[in-house]
Amino acid sequence: MKKILIIVLTTVLMLNMVGCSKTSNNKNEEKIGIRGLITKVLTNDNKIVTGVLVEGKVEIDTIHDKATVSIDKSTKVSTSELKEGMKVEVVFEGPVMESYPVQGKAKTIKVIE
């Protein structure tokens, strides 16, 4: 009886460790927050781009379908190339505000099309 209990407990512990381990081997891999089209470019009074509204679909490798993305000097993107209708991928820096659409600061914005 003790052997069966030990085997069952060992099996449960091993399954728990396997289930909770990371699936990605690349620890530097960044999760794409959203992939979609820029539907609005946000500017300040001086016509400097401060953000974009991006709309897309939740895909297997993305998290959100609509996001207001803030851009600052540390964001890796050329703001002069951001235009409505462009397809982009956004990686967020830190947490996002869980409103709808989500709001967050972009770490990187990659233009796809």
Rosetta silent file (secondary structure, phi, psi, omega in degrees, C-alpha in Angstrom):
SEQUENCE: MKKILIIVLTTVLMLNMVGCSKTSNNKNEEKIGIRGLITKVLTNDNKIVTGVLVEGKVEIDTIHDKATVSIDKSTKVSTSELKEGMKVEVVFEGPVMESYPVQGKAKTIKVIE
SCORE:     score description
SCORE:     0.000 S_00000001
   1 L     0.000  -41.645  179.813    0.000    0.000    0.000 S_00000001
   2 H   -64.833  -37.591 -179.915    2.839    2.393    0.865 S_00000001
   3 H   -64.128  -41.318  179.251    4.555    1.663   -2.457 S_00000001
   4 H   -64.300  -42.985  178.919    1.397    2.505   -4.389 S_00000001
   5 H   -62.242  -42.653  179.504    0.976    5.754   -2.447 S_00000001
   6 H   -65.150  -42.324  179.048    4.608    6.720   -3.098 S_00000001
   7 H   -63.265  -44.176  179.773    4.263    5.932   -6.814 S_00000001
   8 H   -63.484  -46.703  179.828    1.053    7.977   -7.087 S_00000001
   9 H   -63.155  -41.728  178.758    2.545   10.961   -5.216 S_00000001
  10 H   -62.965  -43.034  178.788    5.733   10.834   -7.288 S_00000001
  11 H   -62.603  -43.995  179.214    3.715   10.727  -10.512 S_00000001
  12 H   -62.884  -43.583  179.381    1.559   13.678   -9.428 S_00000001
  13 H   -63.944  -41.641  179.665    4.632   15.729   -8.478 S_00000001
  14 H   -66.217  -41.554  177.365    6.360   14.985  -11.788 S_00000001
  15 H   -63.526  -37.333  178.173    3.259   15.915  -13.780 S_00000001
  16 H   -63.906  -43.638 -179.947    2.985   19.131  -11.781 S_00000001
  17 H   -66.328  -40.959  179.417    6.592   20.065  -12.534 S_00000001
  18 H   -67.714  -41.269 -178.897    6.216   19.304  -16.245 S_00000001
  19 H   -68.420  -28.219 -177.290    2.915   21.191  -16.476 S_00000001
  20 H   -96.225   -3.284 -179.488    4.283   24.297  -14.783 S_00000001
  21 L   -79.368  157.290  178.702    7.550   24.496  -16.700 S_00000001
  22 L   -71.007  144.987  179.107    8.049   26.999  -19.511 S_00000001
  23 L   -90.436  -19.443 -176.982    7.487   25.699  -23.013 S_00000001
  24 L   -91.236  134.939  175.696    9.843   28.151  -24.688 S_00000001
  25 L   -84.357  -20.349 -178.647   13.566   27.485  -24.794 S_00000001
  26 L   -92.239  104.161 -176.864   14.301   31.099  -25.713 S_00000001
  27 L   -72.413  -18.653 -179.879   14.134   33.103  -22.488 S_00000001
  28 L   -90.490    1.896 -179.288   14.561   36.388  -24.374 S_00000001
  29 L   -65.879  130.619 -179.055   11.496   35.762  -26.529 S_00000001
  30 L  -104.526  137.778 -179.012    9.034   38.631  -26.230 S_00000001
  31 L   -79.381  130.193  176.987    5.289   38.090  -26.456 S_00000001
  32 E   -74.914  121.506 -179.663    3.540   40.054  -29.178 S_00000001
  33 L   -73.217  -42.614 -179.719    0.780   42.046  -27.496 S_00000001
  34 E  -155.171  145.591  171.838   -1.128   42.804  -30.678 S_00000001
  35 E  -128.193  126.069 -179.108   -0.793   42.412  -34.423 S_00000001
  36 E   177.882 -166.649 -177.672   -3.107   44.468  -36.581 S_00000001
  37 E   -94.496  141.847  172.503   -3.783   47.614  -38.544 S_00000001
  38 E   -74.151  118.484  179.799   -3.160   51.138  -37.303 S_00000001
  39 E  -101.282  -14.691  177.745   -6.611   52.729  -37.336 S_00000001
  40 E  -157.724  135.446  174.152   -5.576   56.051  -35.801 S_00000001
  41 E  -102.372  124.397 -177.533   -2.295   57.906  -35.271 S_00000001
  42 E   -96.995  130.002  179.660   -2.323   59.988  -32.075 S_00000001
  43 E  -128.273  159.418  174.688   -0.344   63.261  -31.992 S_00000001
  44 L   -91.287 -172.628 -177.972    0.181   66.064  -29.501 S_00000001
  45 L   -61.662  -25.760  179.978   -0.291   69.806  -30.166 S_00000001
  46 L   -90.871   11.958  179.704    3.141   69.944  -31.849 S_00000001
  47 L    64.763   25.645  175.437    2.150   67.160  -34.302 S_00000001
  48 L   -90.923  132.038 -178.882    4.555   64.713  -32.644 S_00000001
  49 E   -68.243  123.657 -179.950    3.316   61.104  -32.713 S_00000001
  50 E  -114.054   -8.441 -179.970    2.540   59.992  -29.152 S_00000001
  51 E   176.487  175.240  177.652    0.649   56.789  -29.869 S_00000001
  52 E  -143.498  152.928  170.997   -1.446   54.673  -32.190 S_00000001
  53 E  -102.007  123.382 -177.411   -4.698   52.747  -32.042 S_00000001
  54 E  -117.325  133.374  178.373   -4.168   49.220  -33.365 S_00000001
  55 E  -127.604  133.589  178.902   -6.968   46.786  -34.238 S_00000001
  56 E  -156.611 -154.455  177.381   -6.549   43.144  -35.206 S_00000001
  57 L  -118.565  148.411  172.449   -7.582   39.635  -34.207 S_00000001
  58 L   -71.514  123.011  179.984   -6.425   37.583  -31.248 S_00000001
  59 L  -115.382  178.238 -176.165   -4.157   34.965  -32.768 S_00000001
  60 L   -62.830  -27.605 -177.871   -2.279   32.030  -31.293 S_00000001
  61 L  -110.164   13.186  177.426    0.801   34.208  -30.679 S_00000001
  62 E  -124.765  168.725 -175.193   -0.945   37.471  -29.655 S_00000001
  63 L  -111.938  -40.551 -170.833   -2.903   38.608  -26.605 S_00000001
  64 L  -119.060  159.371  177.377   -5.181   41.503  -27.585 S_00000001
  65 L  -108.928  -12.969  179.778   -7.449   42.469  -30.490 S_00000001
  66 E  -153.116  132.848 -176.778   -7.555   46.234  -29.906 S_00000001
  67 E  -152.086  140.035  168.450   -5.049   48.486  -28.140 S_00000001
  68 E   -94.634  115.977 -171.294   -4.171   52.119  -27.589 S_00000001
  69 E  -109.037  119.405  177.122   -0.385   52.069  -27.746 S_00000001
  70 E   -84.041  143.491  179.899    1.699   54.868  -26.200 S_00000001
  71 L  -124.992  133.915  173.119    5.008   55.767  -27.828 S_00000001
  72 L  -134.601 -170.091 -174.839    7.916   57.611  -26.221 S_00000001
  73 L   -63.663  -26.851 -178.421   11.630   58.125  -26.896 S_00000001
  74 L   -84.666   -9.028  178.853   12.549   54.644  -25.635 S_00000001
  75 L   -71.221  131.544  179.924   10.128   52.875  -28.005 S_00000001
  76 E   -83.375   93.231  177.443   11.960   51.123  -30.832 S_00000001
  77 L  -170.875  153.093  171.405   10.204   52.542  -33.889 S_00000001
  78 L   -96.192  106.991 -175.085   10.512   55.341  -36.389 S_00000001
  79 H   -63.993  -23.839 -179.905    7.384   57.396  -35.683 S_00000001
  80 H   -68.057  -21.281 -179.142    7.644   59.118  -39.063 S_00000001
  81 H   -92.157   -3.005 -179.250    6.867   55.815  -40.788 S_00000001
  82 L   -83.235  119.571 -179.490    3.670   55.101  -38.802 S_00000001
  83 L  -136.661  153.972  177.389    0.584   55.725  -40.903 S_00000001
  84 L   -59.271  140.027  179.663   -3.057   54.657  -40.752 S_00000001
  85 L    93.765  -12.270  178.838   -3.666   51.358  -42.528 S_00000001
  86 L   -74.897  145.840  175.287   -0.198   49.931  -41.838 S_00000001
  87 E   -93.823  129.463 -176.654    0.039   46.448  -40.347 S_00000001
  88 E  -135.525  160.767  169.824    2.204   46.342  -37.210 S_00000001
  89 E  -117.857  133.198 -177.917    3.250   44.066  -34.351 S_00000001
  90 E  -119.009  130.098  169.709    3.497   45.610  -30.888 S_00000001
  91 E  -107.808  123.722 -177.889    5.458   44.311  -27.905 S_00000001
  92 E   -83.772  150.823  174.185    4.389   46.083  -24.719 S_00000001
  93 L  -102.326  115.266 -179.652    6.754   47.267  -22.006 S_00000001
  94 L    76.634 -168.639 -177.306    5.407   46.301  -18.606 S_00000001
  95 L   -75.129  159.099  175.500    1.760   45.714  -17.782 S_00000001
  96 L  -108.973  154.403  174.608   -1.172   47.091  -19.772 S_00000001
  97 E   -78.850  123.846 -174.086   -4.310   48.712  -18.384 S_00000001
  98 L   -81.952   53.254  171.428   -7.059   46.137  -18.836 S_00000001
  99 L   -94.077 -173.304  172.933   -9.671   48.502  -20.233 S_00000001
 100 L  -127.728  114.492    1.229  -11.143   48.068  -23.693 S_00000001
 101 L   -74.657  157.888  177.318   -9.185   48.740  -25.707 S_00000001
 102 E   -62.080  155.011  179.472   -6.189   47.909  -23.534 S_00000001
 103 E  -127.382  130.687  179.913   -3.736   50.738  -22.995 S_00000001
 104 E  -162.244  166.212  179.776   -0.013   50.284  -22.701 S_00000001
 105 E   -91.990  133.071 -179.055    3.429   51.600  -23.550 S_00000001
 106 E   -81.013  134.335  170.012    5.151   50.045  -26.534 S_00000001
 107 E   -85.897  -47.299  175.891    8.609   48.574  -26.161 S_00000001
 108 E  -140.566  146.833  171.948    8.825   47.869  -29.888 S_00000001
 109 E  -128.170  119.730 -178.695    6.584   48.422  -32.890 S_00000001
 110 E  -109.190  122.776  177.431    7.474   46.440  -35.997 S_00000001
 111 E   -79.395  125.809 -179.415    5.958   47.476  -39.318 S_00000001
 112 L   -97.099  -45.422 -179.337    4.893   44.374  -41.266 S_00000001
 113 L  -134.770    0.000    0.000    3.204   45.928  -44.319 S_00000001
